[in-house]
Amino acid sequence: SAGAVGNFGSGVGWRLVVAGFNTPAHTSRLQAFAMPTPGAVVPWGMFRRDALHHAGPVALHLLPAGQCRAASNPAARPVAGSSQGYWVAGANGAIYALKGAPFHGSAVGHIRGTAVALAATPSGSGYYVLDNSGDIFPFGDAHSFGSMAGLRLNKPIIALAPTPSGRGYWLMASDGGVFSFGDARFYGSMGAAHLNAPVISIATTQTGRGYCLLAADRGVFSFG
């Protein structure tokens, strides 16, 4: 996923924080790397949407195809809901609100197994916690529209993507299965297809009328 750059204070300094996914274990991993203090203009425009590179719902503004190979970064597109910090989820469902992000609650004591994903609402005023049973826990202005908890699944649910309206979402399993709730429409999935590697992420289009699935071998599958 996109990295978050920030100053973590005295004794820690500036860090580049990246989140990854351990495919065999179906667990998330968060790493921080030390970096020099940036100048007046932070040179990582493609990562964040404001000059300070606060984290946020990056799916609201997907980078154009091939942008990572371009000679220059895209123009900044600030998102009001993403400029007040960010959240980090622990495997037990704990939520850590950092750099000014509001705390709306956590799923500690409620999840079945392990928390595998955290997704912000389009407004930035809430978030969903997803566990590997397919159950979801909404906080703030997030609302539940259903889940896969208690249903037989071929592979575990590992990702959640809200619709642009905030009135629905897609859940995705590691075999590429996609399950739609609320005003999210189903456009297809890779659930019945042979895959060379597990699917690890889902990203929606800005219109909400499609989505892309990303596999661990960098394969991309587009729908809608």
PENOR-V621527 format. One record per residue. N is the residue number from 1. NEAR is the number of other C-alpha atoms within 10 Angstrom. Layout:
BEGIN
n near
N NEAR
N NEAR
END
This chain:
BEGIN
n near
1 10
2 14
3 19
4 20
5 23
6 20
7 15
8 12
9 8
10 7
11 6
12 9
13 13
14 19
15 19
16 15
17 16
18 15
19 14
20 13
21 18
22 11
23 16
24 7
25 7
26 17
27 16
28 18
29 13
30 12
31 11
32 14
33 10
34 11
35 13
36 9
37 12
38 13
39 7
40 8
41 9
42 13
43 12
44 16
45 18
46 19
47 20
48 24
49 24
50 19
51 16
52 17
53 23
54 23
55 26
56 26
57 21
58 18
59 19
60 20
61 14
62 11
63 14
64 8
65 8
66 7
67 12
68 12
69 8
70 9
71 7
72 10
73 15
74 15
75 10
76 14
77 13
78 15
79 19
80 12
81 18
82 24
83 22
84 16
85 18
86 21
87 19
88 15
89 21
90 20
91 18
92 18
93 26
94 17
95 20
96 15
97 16
98 16
99 15
100 12
101 21
102 17
103 17
104 15
105 17
106 21
107 23
108 14
109 9
110 13
111 22
112 17
113 12
114 17
115 27
116 26
117 24
118 22
119 23
120 28
121 28
122 24
123 18
124 23
125 17
126 21
127 27
128 24
129 25
130 28
131 27
132 23
133 23
134 25
135 21
136 26
137 20
138 22
139 20
140 16
141 16
142 23
143 19
144 16
145 15
146 14
147 20
148 16
149 15
150 9
151 10
152 9
153 14
154 11
155 16
156 19
157 28
158 28
159 25
160 27
161 25
162 28
163 27
164 21
165 14
166 18
167 17
168 21
169 27
170 23
171 24
172 27
173 26
174 23
175 24
176 28
177 21
178 21
179 20
180 21
181 18
182 16
183 17
184 23
185 17
186 16
187 14
188 16
189 20
190 19
191 17
192 9
193 10
194 10
195 14
196 10
197 15
198 19
199 27
200 23
201 21
202 24
203 21
204 24
205 17
206 14
207 11
208 18
209 15
210 18
211 21
212 16
213 22
214 18
215 21
216 16
217 12
218 11
219 13
220 13
221 16
222 16
223 15
224 13
END
